[in-house]
Amino acid sequence: MSDKLLDIAIRAAEAGGEAVMRVYADTFEVREKDDKTPVTEADLASERIIVALLRAAFPEIPVVSEETAPEGGFASPASRFWLVDPLDGTREFIRRNDEFAVLIGLVEHGRPVLGVVHGPAVGVTYAAHGPGTARRRRAGGGFEPIRARTPAPEGVVVIHSRSHENSRRLGEYFAGRPVLERQVCGSALKFGVLAAGEADFYPRFGTTMEWDTAAGQAVLEAAGGSVWTLSGDRLGYGKPGLRNDGFLAWGAKRLW
């Protein structure tokens, strides 16, 4: 059965990824935005392509993208809108460790319902549109269904950002809890690892923006996982400023 929304989102993410890789293959300039985060021509080139494709196919759906969102986000976003991060993990891109991604999510009434997480350098794409539809494509092959897993009785496998590997906050959180292994991975690819049943838990205690999480959350939830705020609510969208104050992403079972 055809799914035009998802088909176009996948096509747009892959086109954005191709633009990113053209820049990645050469030398590039890194600039600093007003919020002190880095930006490159890859971010901008990917965004131009993605936004143009989404607007051409679905002119009635607003597009909110990281590099062109107004400062502070939107106080009252539409009930249905795209959230785009044209290059999630710019720092990973700059370090040339391949762990960056192109993200496209669709939000409806505060919930992420569609997501594409495309890692152009590692050759993987995660995509979903609704419960039970999560899938993964690797190395140019076909899409295969994926499911989140229940943690093993003896403990959980945690995945988190490389920059948080030695975080005191993480160390304190895991004190006394059964952790079998801690893996590191850049960008929203971590959501895909959870959705594919290759890890159990992804905690994030710092601030993120909604375009950092919408696509990954949509894929993870479609695979049977869940994403919670630190206060215990499901992570929602369309918040004033489009800001997330930390979250806990779980596979098929939340333990804490």
MARTI-957866 format. One record per residue (C-alpha): residue number from 1; x, y, z. Coordinates in steps of 0.02 Angstrom, whole numbers, plus 50000, padded with zeros to 5 digits. Layout:
<sites>
<site><i>NUM</i><u>X</u><v>Y</v><w>Z</w></site>
...
</sites>
This chain:
<sites>
<site><i>1</i><u>50000</u><v>50000</v><w>50000</w></site>
<site><i>2</i><u>50069</u><v>50170</v><w>49950</w></site>
<site><i>3</i><u>50112</u><v>50295</v><w>50086</w></site>
<site><i>4</i><u>50147</u><v>50459</v><w>49998</w></site>
<site><i>5</i><u>50193</u><v>50553</v><w>50156</w></site>
<site><i>6</i><u>50325</u><v>50425</v><w>50205</w></site>
<site><i>7</i><u>50386</u><v>50397</v><w>50027</w></site>
<site><i>8</i><u>50417</u><v>50582</v><w>50001</w></site>
<site><i>9</i><u>50498</u><v>50601</v><w>50173</w></site>
<site><i>10</i><u>50618</u><v>50458</v><w>50135</w></site>
<site><i>11</i><u>50659</u><v>50531</v><w>49965</w></site>
<site><i>12</i><u>50688</u><v>50703</v><w>50041</w></site>
<site><i>13</i><u>50800</u><v>50633</v><w>50180</w></site>
<site><i>14</i><u>50904</u><v>50536</v><w>50055</w></site>
<site><i>15</i><u>50920</u><v>50688</v><w>49941</w></site>
<site><i>16</i><u>50974</u><v>50791</v><w>50091</w></site>
<site><i>17</i><u>51098</u><v>50655</v><w>50135</w></site>
<site><i>18</i><u>51173</u><v>50661</v><w>49961</w></site>
<site><i>19</i><u>51200</u><v>50848</v><w>49981</w></site>
<site><i>20</i><u>51281</u><v>50819</v><w>50150</w></site>
<site><i>21</i><u>51400</u><v>50688</v><w>50080</w></site>
<site><i>22</i><u>51455</u><v>50801</v><w>49937</w></site>
<site><i>23</i><u>51515</u><v>50927</v><w>50066</w></site>
<site><i>24</i><u>51586</u><v>50789</v><w>50177</w></site>
<site><i>25</i><u>51696</u><v>50729</v><w>50035</w></site>
<site><i>26</i><u>51789</u><v>50895</v><w>50025</w></site>
<site><i>27</i><u>51857</u><v>51028</v><w>50140</w></site>
<site><i>28</i><u>51723</u><v>51139</v><w>50216</w></site>
<site><i>29</i><u>51706</u><v>51293</v><w>50323</w></site>
<site><i>30</i><u>51630</u><v>51288</v><w>50497</w></site>
<site><i>31</i><u>51537</u><v>51441</v><w>50563</w></site>
<site><i>32</i><u>51463</u><v>51474</v><w>50733</w></site>
<site><i>33</i><u>51280</u><v>51520</v><w>50753</w></site>
<site><i>34</i><u>51214</u><v>51644</v><w>50880</w></site>
<site><i>35</i><u>51182</u><v>51503</v><w>51003</w></site>
<site><i>36</i><u>51367</u><v>51450</v><w>50988</w></site>
<site><i>37</i><u>51326</u><v>51289</v><w>50895</w></site>
<site><i>38</i><u>51419</u><v>51250</v><w>50733</w></site>
<site><i>39</i><u>51344</u><v>51256</v><w>50559</w></site>
<site><i>40</i><u>51418</u><v>51206</v><w>50390</w></site>
<site><i>41</i><u>51368</u><v>51219</v><w>50208</w></site>
<site><i>42</i><u>51309</u><v>51039</v><w>50225</w></site>
<site><i>43</i><u>51173</u><v>51092</v><w>50349</w></site>
<site><i>44</i><u>51114</u><v>51229</v><w>50233</w></site>
<site><i>45</i><u>51122</u><v>51130</v><w>50070</w></site>
<site><i>46</i><u>51027</u><v>50984</v><w>50146</w></site>
<site><i>47</i><u>50894</u><v>51100</v><w>50217</w></site>
<site><i>48</i><u>50864</u><v>51187</v><w>50051</w></site>
<site><i>49</i><u>50833</u><v>51022</v><w>49962</w></site>
<site><i>50</i><u>50723</u><v>50945</v><w>50098</w></site>
<site><i>51</i><u>50615</u><v>51098</v><w>50125</w></site>
<site><i>52</i><u>50588</u><v>51121</v><w>49937</w></site>
<site><i>53</i><u>50535</u><v>50939</v><w>49914</w></site>
<site><i>54</i><u>50417</u><v>50937</v><w>50063</w></site>
<site><i>55</i><u>50335</u><v>51103</v><w>50015</w></site>
<site><i>56</i><u>50314</u><v>51051</v><w>49834</w></site>
<site><i>57</i><u>50230</u><v>50887</v><w>49881</w></site>
<site><i>58</i><u>50129</u><v>50950</v><w>50030</w></site>
<site><i>59</i><u>50106</u><v>51139</v><w>50019</w></site>
<site><i>60</i><u>49972</u><v>51134</v><w>50154</w></site>
<site><i>61</i><u>50091</u><v>51065</v><w>50289</w></site>
<site><i>62</i><u>50207</u><v>51193</v><w>50370</w></site>
<site><i>63</i><u>50392</u><v>51149</v><w>50380</w></site>
<site><i>64</i><u>50493</u><v>51194</v><w>50535</w></site>
<site><i>65</i><u>50678</u><v>51167</v><w>50503</w></site>
<site><i>66</i><u>50825</u><v>51199</v><w>50619</w></site>
<site><i>67</i><u>50923</u><v>51320</v><w>50512</w></site>
<site><i>68</i><u>50775</u><v>51432</v><w>50466</w></site>
<site><i>69</i><u>50665</u><v>51420</v><w>50620</w></site>
<site><i>70</i><u>50637</u><v>51591</v><w>50700</w></site>
<site><i>71</i><u>50735</u><v>51621</v><w>50859</w></site>
<site><i>72</i><u>50639</u><v>51545</v><w>51005</w></site>
<site><i>73</i><u>50535</u><v>51434</v><w>50890</w></site>
<site><i>74</i><u>50348</u><v>51458</v><w>50870</w></site>
<site><i>75</i><u>50230</u><v>51501</v><w>51011</w></site>
<site><i>76</i><u>50082</u><v>51418</v><w>50925</w></site>
<site><i>77</i><u>50135</u><v>51296</v><w>50789</w></site>
<site><i>78</i><u>50006</u><v>51213</v><w>50678</w></site>
<site><i>79</i><u>49918</u><v>51054</v><w>50733</w></site>
<site><i>80</i><u>50011</u><v>50965</v><w>50592</w></site>
<site><i>81</i><u>50187</u><v>51012</v><w>50539</w></site>
<site><i>82</i><u>50353</u><v>50942</v><w>50482</w></site>
<site><i>83</i><u>50505</u><v>50952</v><w>50595</w></site>
<site><i>84</i><u>50670</u><v>50942</v><w>50500</w></site>
<site><i>85</i><u>50850</u><v>50932</v><w>50558</w></site>
<site><i>86</i><u>50948</u><v>50935</v><w>50395</w></site>
<site><i>87</i><u>51108</u><v>50880</v><w>50483</w></site>
<site><i>88</i><u>51090</u><v>50810</v><w>50657</w></site>
<site><i>89</i><u>51260</u><v>50785</v><w>50737</w></site>
<site><i>90</i><u>51353</u><v>50928</v><w>50654</w></site>
<site><i>91</i><u>51494</u><v>50903</v><w>50778</w></site>
<site><i>92</i><u>51508</u><v>50721</v><w>50725</w></site>
<site><i>93</i><u>51511</u><v>50781</v><w>50544</w></site>
<site><i>94</i><u>51653</u><v>50901</v><w>50584</w></site>
<site><i>95</i><u>51750</u><v>50764</v><w>50674</w></site>
<site><i>96</i><u>51721</u><v>50650</v><w>50522</w></site>
<site><i>97</i><u>51666</u><v>50500</v><w>50625</w></site>
<site><i>98</i><u>51515</u><v>50464</v><w>50512</w></site>
<site><i>99</i><u>51388</u><v>50467</v><w>50655</w></site>
<site><i>100</i><u>51274</u><v>50604</v><w>50590</w></site>
<site><i>101</i><u>51099</u><v>50596</v><w>50519</w></site>
<site><i>102</i><u>50964</u><v>50684</v><w>50420</w></site>
<site><i>103</i><u>50799</u><v>50692</v><w>50515</w></site>
<site><i>104</i><u>50621</u><v>50719</v><w>50454</w></site>
<site><i>105</i><u>50474</u><v>50701</v><w>50572</w></site>
<site><i>106</i><u>50289</u><v>50737</v><w>50554</w></site>
<site><i>107</i><u>50193</u><v>50798</v><w>50706</w></site>
<site><i>108</i><u>50004</u><v>50787</v><w>50723</w></site>
<site><i>109</i><u>49915</u><v>50860</v><w>50874</w></site>
<site><i>110</i><u>50072</u><v>50858</v><w>50978</w></site>
<site><i>111</i><u>50128</u><v>50681</v><w>50935</w></site>
<site><i>112</i><u>50265</u><v>50626</v><w>50813</w></site>
<site><i>113</i><u>50176</u><v>50507</v><w>50694</w></site>
<site><i>114</i><u>50302</u><v>50488</v><w>50552</w></site>
<site><i>115</i><u>50490</u><v>50484</v><w>50556</w></site>
<site><i>116</i><u>50642</u><v>50459</v><w>50445</w></site>
<site><i>117</i><u>50816</u><v>50446</v><w>50520</w></site>
<site><i>118</i><u>50943</u><v>50433</v><w>50379</w></site>
<site><i>119</i><u>51128</u><v>50406</v><w>50412</w></site>
<site><i>120</i><u>51209</u><v>50438</v><w>50243</w></site>
<site><i>121</i><u>51388</u><v>50400</v><w>50294</w></site>
<site><i>122</i><u>51347</u><v>50235</v><w>50382</w></site>
<site><i>123</i><u>51222</u><v>50182</v><w>50249</w></site>
<site><i>124</i><u>51069</u><v>50158</v><w>50359</w></site>
<site><i>125</i><u>50892</u><v>50227</v><w>50353</w></site>
<site><i>126</i><u>50758</u><v>50202</v><w>50486</w></site>
<site><i>127</i><u>50579</u><v>50247</v><w>50440</w></site>
<site><i>128</i><u>50403</u><v>50229</v><w>50509</w></site>
<site><i>129</i><u>50227</u><v>50298</v><w>50495</w></site>
<site><i>130</i><u>50118</u><v>50229</v><w>50632</w></site>
<site><i>131</i><u>50121</u><v>50080</v><w>50752</w></site>
<site><i>132</i><u>50203</u><v>49923</v><w>50686</w></site>
<site><i>133</i><u>50277</u><v>50005</v><w>50531</w></site>
<site><i>134</i><u>50457</u><v>50032</v><w>50590</w></site>
<site><i>135</i><u>50584</u><v>49973</v><w>50463</w></site>
<site><i>136</i><u>50769</u><v>49986</v><w>50423</w></site>
<site><i>137</i><u>50868</u><v>49987</v><w>50261</w></site>
<site><i>138</i><u>51054</u><v>49954</v><w>50262</w></site>
<site><i>139</i><u>51186</u><v>49974</v><w>50126</w></site>
<site><i>140</i><u>51060</u><v>50012</v><w>49989</w></site>
<site><i>141</i><u>50959</u><v>49852</v><w>50015</w></site>
<site><i>142</i><u>50774</u><v>49839</v><w>50042</w></site>
<site><i>143</i><u>50679</u><v>49892</v><w>50198</w></site>
<site><i>144</i><u>50655</u><v>49760</v><w>50332</w></site>
<site><i>145</i><u>50540</u><v>49770</v><w>50484</w></site>
<site><i>146</i><u>50618</u><v>49806</v><w>50654</w></site>
<site><i>147</i><u>50555</u><v>49792</v><w>50834</w></site>
<site><i>148</i><u>50617</u><v>49858</v><w>50999</w></site>
<site><i>149</i><u>50664</u><v>49727</v><w>51127</w></site>
<site><i>150</i><u>50630</u><v>49693</v><w>51311</w></site>
<site><i>151</i><u>50786</u><v>49710</v><w>51419</w></site>
<site><i>152</i><u>50872</u><v>49552</v><w>51478</w></site>
<site><i>153</i><u>50832</u><v>49503</v><w>51659</w></site>
<site><i>154</i><u>51012</u><v>49531</v><w>51711</w></site>
<site><i>155</i><u>51017</u><v>49713</v><w>51654</w></site>
<site><i>156</i><u>51004</u><v>49842</v><w>51515</w></site>
<site><i>157</i><u>51114</u><v>49896</v><w>51371</w></site>
<site><i>158</i><u>51126</u><v>50085</v><w>51372</w></site>
<site><i>159</i><u>51167</u><v>50194</v><w>51223</w></site>
<site><i>160</i><u>51213</u><v>50377</v><w>51240</w></site>
<site><i>161</i><u>51308</u><v>50518</v><w>51157</w></site>
<site><i>162</i><u>51496</u><v>50508</v><w>51146</w></site>
<site><i>163</i><u>51510</u><v>50678</v><w>51227</w></site>
<site><i>164</i><u>51420</u><v>50609</v><w>51381</w></site>
<site><i>165</i><u>51529</u><v>50455</v><w>51401</w></site>
<site><i>166</i><u>51609</u><v>50521</v><w>51560</w></site>
<site><i>167</i><u>51460</u><v>50623</v><w>51620</w></site>
<site><i>168</i><u>51444</u><v>50632</v><w>51809</w></site>
<site><i>169</i><u>51255</u><v>50646</v><w>51789</w></site>
<site><i>170</i><u>51250</u><v>50481</v><w>51695</w></site>
<site><i>171</i><u>51363</u><v>50398</v><w>51822</w></site>
<site><i>172</i><u>51252</u><v>50454</v><w>51965</w></site>
<site><i>173</i><u>51094</u><v>50399</v><w>51875</w></site>
<site><i>174</i><u>51160</u><v>50223</v><w>51844</w></site>
<site><i>175</i><u>51230</u><v>50198</v><w>52019</w></site>
<site><i>176</i><u>51152</u><v>50039</v><w>52089</w></site>
<site><i>177</i><u>51057</u><v>50001</v><w>51930</w></site>
<site><i>178</i><u>51090</u><v>49844</v><w>51826</w></site>
<site><i>179</i><u>51184</u><v>49905</v><w>51672</w></site>
<site><i>180</i><u>51262</u><v>49769</v><w>51566</w></site>
<site><i>181</i><u>51346</u><v>49881</v><w>51438</w></site>
<site><i>182</i><u>51362</u><v>50063</v><w>51387</w></site>
<site><i>183</i><u>51375</u><v>50101</v><w>51202</w></site>
<site><i>184</i><u>51411</u><v>50269</v><w>51121</w></site>
<site><i>185</i><u>51337</u><v>50337</v><w>50960</w></site>
<site><i>186</i><u>51315</u><v>50510</v><w>50887</w></site>
<site><i>187</i><u>51155</u><v>50597</v><w>50833</w></site>
<site><i>188</i><u>50979</u><v>50527</v><w>50827</w></site>
<site><i>189</i><u>51044</u><v>50363</v><w>50757</w></site>
<site><i>190</i><u>51030</u><v>50307</v><w>50939</w></site>
<site><i>191</i><u>50840</u><v>50302</v><w>50920</w></site>
<site><i>192</i><u>50861</u><v>50184</v><w>50774</w></site>
<site><i>193</i><u>50976</u><v>50070</v><w>50873</w></site>
<site><i>194</i><u>50841</u><v>50058</v><w>51007</w></site>
<site><i>195</i><u>50704</u><v>50030</v><w>50878</w></site>
<site><i>196</i><u>50804</u><v>49889</v><w>50798</w></site>
<site><i>197</i><u>50820</u><v>49798</v><w>50966</w></site>
<site><i>198</i><u>51008</u><v>49824</v><w>50979</w></site>
<site><i>199</i><u>51003</u><v>49921</v><w>51144</w></site>
<site><i>200</i><u>50875</u><v>49953</v><w>51281</w></site>
<site><i>201</i><u>50889</u><v>50130</v><w>51347</w></site>
<site><i>202</i><u>50943</u><v>50304</v><w>51290</w></site>
<site><i>203</i><u>50943</u><v>50439</v><w>51425</w></site>
<site><i>204</i><u>50969</u><v>50622</v><w>51386</w></site>
<site><i>205</i><u>50979</u><v>50746</v><w>51530</w></site>
<site><i>206</i><u>51024</u><v>50903</v><w>51432</w></site>
<site><i>207</i><u>50917</u><v>51016</v><w>51325</w></site>
<site><i>208</i><u>50873</u><v>50968</v><w>51147</w></site>
<site><i>209</i><u>50756</u><v>51042</v><w>51018</w></site>
<site><i>210</i><u>50602</u><v>50958</v><w>50949</w></site>
<site><i>211</i><u>50681</u><v>50935</v><w>50777</w></site>
<site><i>212</i><u>50818</u><v>50832</v><w>50863</w></site>
<site><i>213</i><u>50695</u><v>50703</v><w>50927</w></site>
<site><i>214</i><u>50533</u><v>50698</v><w>50825</w></site>
<site><i>215</i><u>50592</u><v>50581</v><w>50687</w></site>
<site><i>216</i><u>50681</u><v>50462</v><w>50804</w></site>
<site><i>217</i><u>50536</u><v>50457</v><w>50927</w></site>
<site><i>218</i><u>50414</u><v>50417</v><w>50786</w></site>
<site><i>219</i><u>50522</u><v>50271</v><w>50730</w></site>
<site><i>220</i><u>50552</u><v>50207</v><w>50906</w></site>
<site><i>221</i><u>50369</u><v>50216</v><w>50956</w></site>
<site><i>222</i><u>50318</u><v>50128</v><w>50795</w></site>
<site><i>223</i><u>50440</u><v>49990</v><w>50844</w></site>
<site><i>224</i><u>50359</u><v>49969</v><w>51016</w></site>
<site><i>225</i><u>50469</u><v>50088</v><w>51117</w></site>
<site><i>226</i><u>50429</u><v>50246</v><w>51212</w></site>
<site><i>227</i><u>50502</u><v>50417</v><w>51253</w></site>
<site><i>228</i><u>50468</u><v>50505</v><w>51419</w></site>
<site><i>229</i><u>50508</u><v>50672</v><w>51495</w></site>
<site><i>230</i><u>50611</u><v>50674</v><w>51654</w></site>
<site><i>231</i><u>50451</u><v>50713</v><w>51750</w></site>
<site><i>232</i><u>50365</u><v>50555</v><w>51685</w></site>
<site><i>233</i><u>50256</u><v>50618</v><w>51543</w></site>
<site><i>234</i><u>50263</u><v>50562</v><w>51362</w></site>
<site><i>235</i><u>50374</u><v>50680</v><w>51264</w></site>
<site><i>236</i><u>50259</u><v>50795</v><w>51165</w></site>
<site><i>237</i><u>50279</u><v>50924</v><w>51026</w></site>
<site><i>238</i><u>50227</u><v>51100</v><w>50983</w></site>
<site><i>239</i><u>50289</u><v>51166</v><w>51150</w></site>
<site><i>240</i><u>50327</u><v>51353</v><w>51164</w></site>
<site><i>241</i><u>50504</u><v>51375</v><w>51099</w></site>
<site><i>242</i><u>50506</u><v>51194</v><w>51033</w></site>
<site><i>243</i><u>50626</u><v>51146</v><w>51173</w></site>
<site><i>244</i><u>50645</u><v>50979</v><w>51263</w></site>
<site><i>245</i><u>50712</u><v>50976</v><w>51441</w></site>
<site><i>246</i><u>50787</u><v>50803</v><w>51439</w></site>
<site><i>247</i><u>50706</u><v>50633</v><w>51405</w></site>
<site><i>248</i><u>50718</u><v>50446</v><w>51434</w></site>
<site><i>249</i><u>50698</u><v>50337</v><w>51279</w></site>
<site><i>250</i><u>50661</u><v>50153</v><w>51307</w></site>
<site><i>251</i><u>50643</u><v>49999</v><w>51200</w></site>
<site><i>252</i><u>50495</u><v>49882</v><w>51224</w></site>
<site><i>253</i><u>50493</u><v>49899</v><w>51415</w></site>
<site><i>254</i><u>50525</u><v>50046</v><w>51529</w></site>
<site><i>255</i><u>50612</u><v>49995</v><w>51690</w></site>
<site><i>256</i><u>50645</u><v>50160</v><w>51780</w></site>
</sites>
